């Protein structure tokens, strides 16, 4: 019964709030062992992603990690991002995890993955209809391959279409662009 109510609530929320489809905050409705784990998942189309995240005025450095649970290199590098986010939690930097998982895999794949990996960060599920129509807005040279990382500072925008192989490699890449 709870699962049916959760699904109904999930579907209603997905199509309501300000044209930005917002998926409810993860909580104990999904079986988890750690009751202190909370995360927020936003489901948006590219237009809203662009205005709410990519092009918002921000004094902080923004790191966008484009990934998916079905992408092995993405899953392998994700702990490096999470470790740096924790290390730099008081620094003027924001991490966003942009999932390109298929919307029908949200409940069975993405949410359990987030819980298992204790992803308490902001995860954005990007509604990826017609990928070829928006990937060039992320970066002109992006082929669409995953993983991919976009770093935005006030002075520059950097794009990296490959996986990082250690937290040190990722930290060096980001650090040389922090002001």
ZIRATA-V429839 format. One record per residue. RES is the residue in one small letter. SS is DSSP state (A for helix, B for strand, O for the rest). OMEGA is omega in whole degrees, 0 to 359 (none if undefined). Layout:
res: [RES	RES]
ss: [SS	SS]
omega: [OMEGA	OMEGA]
This chain:
res: [x	x	x	x	x	x	x	x	x	x	x	x	x	x	x	x	x	x	x	x	x	x	x	x	x	x	x	x	x	x	x	x	x	x	x	x	x	x	x	x	x	x	x	x	x	x	x	x	x	x	x	x	x	x	x	x	x	x	x	x	x	x	x	x	x	x	x	x	x	x	x	x	x	x	x	x	x	x	x	x	x	x	x	x	x	x	x	x	x	x	x	x	x	x	x	x	x	x	x	x	x	x	x	x	x	x	x	x	x	x	x	x	x	x	x	x	x	x	x	x	x	x	x	x	x	x	x	x	x	x	x	x	x	x	x	x	x	x	x	x	x	x	x	x	x	x	x	x	x	x	x	x	x	x	x	x	x	x	x	x	x	x	x	x	x	x	x	x	x	x	x	x	x	x	x	x	x	x	x]
ss: [O	A	A	A	A	A	A	A	A	A	A	A	A	A	O	O	A	A	A	O	O	B	B	B	B	B	O	O	O	O	O	O	O	O	O	O	O	O	B	B	B	B	B	B	O	A	A	A	A	A	A	A	A	A	O	O	O	O	O	O	B	B	B	B	B	B	B	O	O	O	O	A	A	A	A	A	A	A	A	A	A	A	A	A	A	A	A	O	O	O	O	O	B	B	B	B	B	B	B	O	O	O	A	A	A	A	A	A	A	A	A	A	A	A	A	A	O	O	O	O	O	B	B	B	B	B	O	O	O	O	A	A	A	O	A	A	A	A	O	O	O	O	O	O	O	O	O	B	B	B	B	B	O	O	O	O	B	B	B	B	O	O	O	O	O	O	A	A	A	A	A	A	A	A	A	O	O	O	O]
omega: [179	181	178	178	178	180	179	178	180	181	178	180	183	186	188	202	172	181	174	183	186	178	187	179	179	178	187	173	173	185	176	180	184	184	179	181	176	178	178	179	177	178	185	171	185	180	180	175	181	184	183	186	186	187	176	176	184	177	181	170	179	177	178	177	178	189	174	180	180	182	183	178	178	182	181	182	183	178	178	178	181	179	179	178	178	181	184	186	179	180	180	182	178	177	175	180	186	183	174	174	179	183	180	178	184	186	186	184	187	182	176	178	180	180	181	183	178	179	180	182	177	177	179	174	183	177	194	175	178	182	183	180	184	185	179	175	175	175	184	183	182	178	185	180	177	356	176	182	176	178	180	171	177	186	187	174	181	180	180	182	179	178	174	186	176	177	178	179	179	181	179	181	181	184	183	179	176	180	none]
